[in-house]
């Protein structure tokens, strides 16, 4: 899997998030207690809500429009399997954040 560098680790402090456009996809990286997790940034429900604007809920993000919750590790949605979303592998090398797309 090819990895794309997107930021320096210090660009995404603990508790923060940052969105990137990669390969025609919006992907948001979240820093949860020092661990970087990446998810497709569009809620699959209506395909319009940017999850970057959602509320963090532990290791999940709640859609800002309807409150659907997505697990940042697995992409699983709390209201049903048909709404699951994509997560991306993240790794850090030499202080750079890389996303596998």
N, C-alpha and C positions, 0 to 999 in steps of 0.2 A: 504494500500500500504506500503510495507516495504521501509524504508529509510536507506541508507548506508552512514556512515561518510566518507568524502574524504579529508578534509583539515581543517585548522583553517581559520577563516575569514581573518586574516592578511596575509595569504598566497596568497590571490587574491586581490591586491590593486585596487582601483578605476581606471578604464580604462584598466585593465589587464585581462588576461584570463589564464585558466589552463586546460589541458586535463587529463582525467582519463580513465582507462580501467575498466569497471564494467560489470560483467556478459557477457563477450564477446563483449561488445559494447564500442566504443570510444565516450565519452561524454565530451564536453567542457563547462566549467562554465565561464561566462563573468560577470565582475563587471561593471555595467552601472550606474554611478552616485550613487554608494552605494547599488544598487539592484543587487542581484545575479540571473542570468538567465542561464539555461542549455539547450543545444541542441545536437542532435546526430551529431557527428563530421565528418560524411562523406557526401559529396554532393550526393544527389540521382540521379543526372544527369548521371554521368558515374561511380558512386560508387567508385571513387578513390581519389578525391581531399579532403584533410583534411581542414575543415572549420576553424580550429584553425589558419591557415595561411592566412585567408581572411582579408579583410579590413572592419573595423567597420564603419557603416553608420547609425548613430543615434542608434536606437534599432534594427538594422539589421546587418547582416554579409554578405559580398559579397564573393562568391566563388573565390578562387585565380586563377582558370583555365579559367572560362568563364564569370564570373561576375554576375551569378545569385545571387539575393539577397533574404535572408531568414530572416523573422521576428523572432527575438529571443523570443518573447512572445508566438507566435502562430505556428511557423514553416511554415507559408505561404510563398510560393515562388512567386516572381514578374513575372515570365514568364509562370505560369500556375499551376493549381491545381494538375496536375499529378506529379509535382516535389516537392510538400510540404514535409516537413520532420518532425521528431518527436522532441518535446520539453519535458523536464522533470521538475517535481516540485522540487523546492529547498527550504529548510528551514534552519534556523540557530537556534541551541540550545546550550547554554553554550559556545558560541564562536566557535562552530564547524559547518562546512558546511555539510549538509546532502542532498543527492539526492534520490528522489523516483524513483525506477526502477521496 
